[in-house]
Amino acid sequence: MDKKSVLKKIKTLSAAILLAAPIASSSIVSVVSAADEAQSPQSSQTTQTQQPSQTDQTDQAGKADQTKTPSSSDQTKAPSTTNKEQTTTASNKKVKTFKVAIVKKNYGIYQGNFENKKSSSKYFHKTFNVSKTFTHNGKKYYWINQKGKPTIGYINKNAVATPNQAKIVKAPYVSQYVPVKTPWGCAGASMSMLLGSQGQKITASFLKKVQDNLPMQPTKGGQKGNVYTGVGFGYVISPGALAKYARTFKTGKNVINISSKKLTLDDIRMYVQGGKPVLYYGFSSYQKPGDNVRNHCKVIVGYEKGKFLVYDPLYYSKHDGAGTGGKNMNYDHGAIAWLPKATIQHEFCHKAITIK
């Protein structure tokens, strides 16, 4: 074979190799794509468009939650989650129906995908049924409703309490005798317990300031009679005036008067279960037969099994027990005592103040 023939064959083979290269390359891509697809159903899309990162997906989901209008089915279902959340952070289950009351304000009540947020303030101290619970990101929610009425939604369990749920609020015991002796100063001492629950440091100088400036007659609602000597004593300061006075202190800015003919001990219980101590007006251990005037202030700081934990300032020490006060054993229960609901109901006159 001559030289020209050899060169011609080489050129022909080279051209054939060049033409075959794209075909081989295409075949390789197809094989890789098929393998990827077997491992991940979404992998075939990666050859055409870039998939959003995990952060992008979260951002997009957040925007969708903000703009989505829930359908009618959203109104009756627990919040939906991503597949990942369902397997790692969320669970939804039916439970035997039980009752709860909303005992905290300013919690959200939701429907659908944590949408249609309402404030628990609207339903404060109202009772609902719970038939489902939902756990999301480590927080537990109750699905609340009332029989025969539209479903309300789901709420954080920390905003509600069952009727018998026990609670003790952290508050200091304050005596109206030590370190400042004010035998007619129960209102100031009891108010100081409320302020102490809000972080007020209880000192002798603070208590003297409280008693020295307690609103007196002729101030509207003011106390009649000297807190130190009892001279001219007729009645203690009214709850409205006492709440107003408490708000003059930094730690008392949220004190409110809740007195009302409709106020019940169940309301008092729910305030306590919500973490709020309640100052109420009742009888003292010095009460004389036939005297039905509620002229003594005490503080309820706890509830458990139908009993209320009462701090009575009419003792020298928090360790003083029953019978160490005025000797009227109907009311001489000691400085700190668990009292049955019936005992407090007997002296309850619907006058009280608390923390909002």
C-alpha positions as CSV (number, residue, x, y, z in Angstrom):
1,M,0.0,0.0,0.0
2,D,1.4,3.4,-0.9
3,K,1.9,6.3,1.4
4,K,-1.1,8.3,0.2
5,S,-3.5,5.3,0.9
6,V,-2.2,5.0,4.4
7,L,-2.7,8.7,5.2
8,K,-6.3,8.5,3.8
9,K,-7.2,5.6,6.1
10,I,-5.8,7.4,9.1
11,K,-7.9,10.5,8.4
12,T,-11.1,8.3,8.0
13,L,-10.5,6.6,11.3
14,S,-9.9,9.9,13.1
15,A,-13.1,11.3,11.8
16,A,-15.0,8.3,12.9
17,I,-13.6,8.6,16.5
18,L,-14.6,12.3,16.7
19,L,-18.1,11.6,15.5
20,A,-18.5,8.8,18.1
21,A,-17.3,10.8,21.1
22,P,-20.6,12.9,21.7
23,I,-22.6,9.7,21.5
24,A,-20.5,8.0,24.1
25,S,-20.6,11.0,26.3
26,S,-24.4,11.2,26.1
27,S,-24.7,7.5,27.0
28,I,-22.6,8.1,30.1
29,V,-24.8,11.0,31.3
30,S,-27.9,8.9,30.8
31,V,-26.5,6.1,32.9
32,V,-25.5,8.4,35.8
33,S,-28.9,10.1,35.7
34,A,-30.6,6.7,35.9
35,A,-28.5,5.7,38.9
36,D,-29.2,9.0,40.7
37,E,-32.9,8.7,40.1
38,A,-32.9,5.2,41.7
39,Q,-31.4,6.8,44.9
40,S,-33.5,10.0,44.9
41,P,-36.8,10.8,43.1
42,Q,-35.8,14.4,42.8
43,S,-32.4,13.8,41.3
44,S,-33.5,13.9,37.6
45,Q,-34.6,17.5,38.2
46,T,-31.0,18.5,39.1
47,T,-29.9,18.1,35.5
48,Q,-32.3,20.8,34.4
49,T,-32.7,23.3,37.3
50,Q,-30.9,23.9,40.6
51,Q,-32.9,22.9,43.7
52,P,-33.3,25.4,46.5
53,S,-31.1,25.0,49.5
54,Q,-32.6,24.0,52.9
55,T,-32.5,27.6,54.0
56,D,-34.3,28.7,50.9
57,Q,-37.0,26.1,51.4
58,T,-37.5,27.3,55.0
59,D,-37.8,30.9,53.9
60,Q,-40.2,30.0,51.1
61,A,-42.3,27.9,53.6
62,G,-42.4,30.8,56.0
63,K,-43.6,33.2,53.3
64,A,-46.2,30.7,52.2
65,D,-47.5,30.5,55.8
66,Q,-47.8,34.3,56.0
67,T,-49.8,34.7,52.8
68,K,-51.8,31.5,52.6
69,T,-55.5,31.8,53.2
70,P,-56.7,28.7,55.1
71,S,-59.4,26.6,53.5
72,S,-62.4,25.3,55.5
73,S,-60.5,22.1,56.2
74,D,-57.7,24.1,57.8
75,Q,-60.1,25.3,60.4
76,T,-60.6,21.9,61.8
77,K,-57.2,20.3,61.6
78,A,-54.0,20.5,63.7
79,P,-51.1,22.4,62.0
80,S,-49.4,20.6,59.2
81,T,-45.7,20.0,59.1
82,T,-43.0,19.0,56.7
83,N,-42.1,15.3,56.4
84,K,-38.9,16.0,58.5
85,E,-41.0,17.6,61.2
86,Q,-43.4,14.8,61.3
87,T,-40.7,12.3,61.9
88,T,-38.6,14.3,64.3
89,T,-40.4,17.1,66.1
90,A,-44.2,16.8,65.8
91,S,-46.9,14.4,66.9
92,N,-50.7,14.7,66.9
93,K,-53.0,12.4,68.9
94,K,-56.5,12.0,70.2
95,V,-56.9,11.9,74.0
96,K,-59.7,11.2,76.4
97,T,-61.6,14.5,76.6
98,F,-60.8,16.7,79.6
99,K,-61.5,20.3,80.6
100,V,-59.2,23.2,80.9
101,A,-59.6,26.9,81.5
102,I,-57.5,29.6,79.9
103,V,-55.5,31.2,82.8
104,K,-53.0,33.3,81.0
105,K,-53.5,36.3,78.7
106,N,-51.7,37.2,75.5
107,Y,-51.0,33.6,74.3
108,G,-51.8,32.8,70.7
109,I,-54.7,30.6,69.6
110,Y,-54.2,29.1,66.2
111,Q,-55.8,27.2,63.3
112,G,-54.3,25.7,60.2
113,N,-50.5,26.2,59.8
114,F,-50.2,28.4,62.9
115,E,-52.4,30.9,61.1
116,N,-55.4,33.0,62.1
117,K,-53.8,33.9,65.4
118,K,-56.2,35.1,68.2
119,S,-55.4,36.3,71.7
120,S,-56.2,34.1,74.7
121,S,-57.2,37.3,76.4
122,K,-60.6,37.1,74.7
123,Y,-61.2,33.8,76.3
124,F,-59.6,34.5,79.7
125,H,-61.0,32.2,82.5
126,K,-63.4,30.5,80.1
127,T,-63.5,26.7,80.2
128,F,-63.0,24.4,77.1
129,N,-62.9,20.7,76.2
130,V,-59.6,19.1,75.0
131,S,-59.9,16.1,72.8
132,K,-56.5,16.3,70.9
133,T,-53.0,17.3,71.7
134,F,-50.3,18.4,69.4
135,T,-46.5,18.5,70.0
136,H,-44.5,20.9,67.8
137,N,-40.8,21.7,68.2
138,G,-40.9,20.5,71.7
139,K,-43.9,22.5,72.8
140,K,-47.3,20.9,73.6
141,Y,-50.6,22.4,72.4
142,Y,-54.2,21.6,73.2
143,W,-57.0,21.6,70.7
144,I,-59.8,23.4,72.5
145,N,-63.5,23.7,71.8
146,Q,-66.9,24.0,73.5
147,K,-69.7,21.6,72.8
148,G,-72.0,22.7,70.1
149,K,-69.9,25.7,69.2
150,P,-67.3,26.3,66.4
151,T,-63.8,25.1,67.2
152,I,-61.5,27.7,68.8
153,G,-58.2,26.2,67.8
154,Y,-55.0,25.1,69.5
155,I,-53.1,26.8,72.4
156,N,-49.9,26.3,74.3
157,K,-50.6,24.1,77.3
158,N,-48.8,26.6,79.5
159,A,-51.7,29.1,79.0
160,V,-54.3,26.7,80.5
161,A,-55.0,24.7,83.6
162,T,-57.2,21.8,84.5
163,P,-59.7,22.4,87.3
164,N,-57.6,20.6,89.9
165,Q,-54.2,21.6,88.7
166,A,-52.0,22.5,91.7
167,K,-50.0,25.7,91.8
168,I,-48.0,27.7,94.4
169,V,-46.9,31.2,93.5
170,K,-43.6,32.4,94.8
171,A,-44.3,35.3,97.2
172,P,-42.8,36.4,100.5
173,Y,-44.7,36.2,103.8
174,V,-45.0,39.7,105.3
175,S,-46.0,40.3,108.9
176,Q,-47.9,43.5,109.9
177,Y,-46.0,43.4,113.2
178,V,-42.4,42.6,112.3
179,P,-40.1,44.5,111.5
180,V,-42.6,47.4,111.4
181,K,-45.4,47.2,114.0
182,T,-48.7,48.2,112.4
183,P,-51.5,46.3,114.2
184,W,-54.0,48.0,111.8
185,G,-51.8,47.8,108.8
186,C,-53.0,44.5,107.2
187,A,-53.7,46.2,103.8
188,G,-50.2,47.6,103.5
189,A,-48.5,44.3,104.6
190,S,-50.7,42.2,102.2
191,M,-50.1,44.6,99.3
192,S,-46.3,44.2,100.0
193,M,-46.7,40.5,99.5
194,L,-48.1,41.1,96.0
195,L,-45.2,43.5,95.2
196,G,-42.8,40.9,96.6
197,S,-44.1,38.3,94.1
198,Q,-43.1,40.8,91.4
199,G,-39.5,41.2,92.6
200,Q,-39.8,43.9,95.3
201,K,-37.2,43.5,98.0
202,I,-39.0,43.5,101.4
203,T,-37.1,45.6,103.9
204,A,-38.0,47.5,107.1
205,S,-37.5,50.9,105.3
206,F,-39.8,49.7,102.4
207,L,-42.5,48.5,104.8
208,K,-42.4,51.8,106.7
209,K,-42.7,53.8,103.5
210,V,-45.7,51.7,102.5
211,Q,-47.5,52.2,105.8
212,D,-46.6,55.9,106.2
213,N,-48.1,56.7,102.8
214,L,-51.1,54.5,102.8
215,P,-54.1,56.6,101.5
216,M,-56.3,57.7,104.3
217,Q,-59.6,59.4,104.6
218,P,-60.7,61.9,103.3
219,T,-59.0,60.4,100.2
220,K,-61.6,58.5,98.3
221,G,-61.5,54.9,99.4
222,G,-58.8,55.6,101.9
223,Q,-58.4,53.9,105.2
224,K,-60.1,55.3,108.3
225,G,-57.8,55.1,111.4
226,N,-54.1,55.2,112.2
227,V,-52.3,52.0,111.1
228,Y,-49.8,52.3,114.1
229,T,-52.1,53.2,116.9
230,G,-55.6,52.4,115.7
231,V,-56.9,55.8,116.7
232,G,-60.1,56.6,114.8
233,F,-60.1,53.2,113.1
234,G,-63.3,52.4,111.2
235,Y,-62.3,50.4,108.1
236,V,-59.4,49.4,105.9
237,I,-58.6,51.0,102.6
238,S,-60.9,49.9,99.7
239,P,-59.6,47.5,97.1
240,G,-59.9,50.1,94.3
241,A,-57.8,52.6,96.3
242,L,-55.3,49.9,97.4
243,A,-54.8,48.8,93.8
244,K,-54.3,52.4,92.7
245,Y,-51.8,52.9,95.6
246,A,-49.9,49.7,94.6
247,R,-49.4,51.1,91.1
248,T,-47.4,54.0,92.4
249,F,-44.6,51.5,93.1
250,K,-42.4,50.2,90.2
251,T,-43.2,46.5,91.0
252,G,-46.9,47.3,91.4
253,K,-47.6,48.8,88.0
254,N,-49.7,45.8,87.0
255,V,-51.8,45.5,90.1
256,I,-55.6,45.6,89.3
257,N,-58.8,45.6,91.2
258,I,-60.9,42.6,90.4
259,S,-63.7,43.2,92.8
260,S,-67.1,42.3,91.5
261,K,-70.3,40.7,92.6
262,K,-69.6,38.1,89.9
263,L,-66.2,37.3,91.3
264,T,-66.0,33.7,92.5
265,L,-63.5,31.5,94.3
266,D,-63.1,29.6,91.0
267,D,-61.9,32.9,89.5
268,I,-59.5,33.3,92.4
269,R,-58.3,29.7,91.7
270,M,-57.7,30.4,88.1
271,Y,-55.7,33.6,88.8
272,V,-53.5,31.6,91.2
273,Q,-53.1,28.8,88.6
274,G,-52.0,31.4,86.1
275,G,-49.2,32.4,88.5
276,K,-50.9,35.5,90.2
277,P,-51.3,35.8,93.9
278,V,-54.6,37.3,95.1
279,L,-55.2,39.7,97.9
280,Y,-58.7,39.3,99.3
281,Y,-60.9,40.9,102.1
282,G,-62.2,38.6,104.9
283,F,-62.3,38.2,108.6
284,S,-59.5,38.4,111.2
285,S,-58.8,36.2,114.2
286,Y,-59.9,39.1,116.3
287,Q,-63.4,39.1,114.9
288,K,-66.1,39.5,117.6
289,P,-69.4,37.6,117.5
290,G,-71.9,39.4,115.5
291,D,-69.3,41.4,113.6
292,N,-69.7,40.6,109.9
293,V,-67.5,43.4,108.5
294,R,-64.7,42.1,106.3
295,N,-62.0,44.4,107.6
296,H,-58.9,42.2,107.1
297,C,-56.7,41.7,104.1
298,K,-55.0,38.3,103.4
299,V,-53.2,36.8,100.3
300,I,-53.9,33.5,98.5
301,V,-50.7,32.2,96.9
302,G,-51.5,28.5,96.2
303,Y,-54.1,26.0,95.2
304,E,-54.2,22.2,95.5
305,K,-56.9,19.5,95.9
306,G,-59.7,22.0,96.7
307,K,-57.6,23.9,99.2
308,F,-56.1,27.4,99.1
309,L,-52.8,28.4,100.6
310,V,-53.3,31.6,102.6
311,Y,-50.8,34.1,103.9
312,D,-52.3,36.0,106.8
313,P,-50.2,39.0,107.9
314,L,-51.8,39.1,111.4
315,Y,-48.9,37.1,113.0
316,Y,-45.4,37.9,114.1
317,S,-43.7,35.1,112.2
318,K,-44.5,32.9,109.2
319,H,-43.9,30.0,111.6
320,D,-46.8,31.0,113.9
321,G,-49.5,28.3,113.9
322,A,-53.2,28.2,114.5
323,G,-54.4,29.8,117.8
324,T,-51.4,32.2,118.1
325,G,-53.4,35.2,116.9
326,G,-56.7,36.7,118.1
327,K,-58.1,33.4,119.4
328,N,-61.2,33.3,117.3
329,M,-60.6,29.8,116.1
330,N,-63.0,30.2,113.1
331,Y,-60.3,32.4,111.6
332,D,-57.1,31.9,113.7
333,H,-55.5,29.5,111.3
334,G,-51.9,30.7,111.6
335,A,-49.6,32.7,109.4
336,I,-49.5,30.2,106.6
337,A,-52.3,27.7,106.2
338,W,-54.0,25.5,103.6
339,L,-57.7,26.2,103.9
340,P,-60.7,24.4,102.4
341,K,-62.7,26.2,99.8
342,A,-65.7,26.2,102.1
343,T,-63.8,28.0,104.8
344,I,-62.8,30.9,102.5
345,Q,-66.2,30.9,100.9
346,H,-67.7,31.7,104.4
347,E,-65.8,35.0,104.6
348,F,-65.5,35.8,100.9
349,C,-67.1,39.1,100.0
350,H,-66.1,39.4,96.3
351,K,-63.4,42.1,97.1
352,A,-59.9,41.4,95.8
353,I,-56.9,42.7,93.9
354,T,-54.2,40.8,91.9
355,I,-51.6,41.2,89.2
356,K,-52.9,41.4,85.6
